[in-house]
Amino acid sequence: HKDGYEKYATWKRIWTSNGKSEPSLKAFMSDQLVPYWVQCTKQDCAKWRQLTRDIQMTTASAKIYRCGMKTHTAVKSENSDPCSLSEDM
């Protein structure tokens, strides 16, 4: 098997047992490998930020997200103005 097949097979078993849609490579890629993107809700910012898959993003946290926010605690970081950083590409 190619590298990563075991990870895919494990994911496929879990995906199937949870009764989600039919497991596919496309679903695996979007569920496991593609990062989250969230937009800052501050009116004069609205920049898009890329978050890693280990962040527990919810619909509620996405609705109040601001640059520099620690998404698991909904508390802003100590950076003076995280909105001044350029938008993630």
C-alpha positions in Angstrom: 0.0 0.0 0.0 1.1 3.6 -0.6 1.9 5.9 2.3 -1.2 7.1 4.1 -3.4 4.2 3.2 -3.7 3.0 6.8 -4.8 6.4 7.9 -7.4 6.5 5.2 -8.6 2.9 6.0 -9.0 3.9 9.7 -10.8 7.1 8.8 -13.1 5.1 6.5 -14.1 2.7 9.3 -14.9 5.5 11.6 -16.7 7.5 8.9 -18.9 4.5 8.0 -19.7 3.6 11.6 -21.0 7.2 12.3 -23.5 6.8 9.4 -22.2 9.8 7.4 -22.3 9.8 3.6 -20.6 7.2 1.5 -16.8 7.3 2.3 -14.7 8.5 -0.5 -11.2 9.9 -1.1 -12.7 13.3 -1.7 -14.6 13.2 1.7 -11.4 12.1 3.4 -9.4 14.9 1.9 -11.9 17.6 3.0 -12.5 16.1 6.4 -8.9 15.3 7.4 -6.5 17.4 5.3 -8.0 20.7 4.1 -7.6 23.5 6.7 -10.4 25.6 8.1 -10.8 29.1 6.8 -12.6 31.7 8.9 -13.3 35.4 8.2 -12.8 38.1 10.8 -16.1 39.6 11.9 -14.6 43.0 12.7 -16.2 45.4 10.2 -13.1 47.2 9.1 -11.1 44.0 8.8 -13.0 41.0 7.3 -9.7 39.2 6.5 -9.6 35.5 6.0 -7.5 33.4 8.3 -6.4 29.8 7.8 -6.7 27.6 10.9 -5.3 24.1 11.4 -7.6 21.0 11.6 -6.9 20.6 15.3 -8.9 23.8 16.1 -12.4 23.0 17.4 -14.3 25.4 15.1 -18.1 25.6 15.6 -20.7 27.6 13.8 -21.0 29.8 16.9 -17.3 30.5 17.1 -17.1 31.3 13.4 -19.9 33.9 13.8 -17.9 35.8 16.4 -14.3 35.1 15.2 -11.9 38.0 15.2 -8.3 38.0 14.1 -6.0 36.7 16.9 -8.9 35.0 18.7 -8.0 31.7 20.4 -10.9 29.7 19.0 -11.0 27.1 21.8 -11.4 29.7 24.5 -13.1 32.6 22.5 -10.5 35.0 24.1 -8.4 37.4 22.1 -4.6 36.9 22.1 -2.2 39.4 23.6 -1.0 40.7 20.1 -1.6 44.4 20.0 -3.6 44.4 16.7 -3.8 41.0 15.0 -6.0 42.6 12.3 -3.0 44.6 11.1 -1.3 41.4 9.9 -1.7 40.7 6.2 -4.5 38.3 5.1 -3.6 34.6 4.9 -3.0 33.5 1.3 
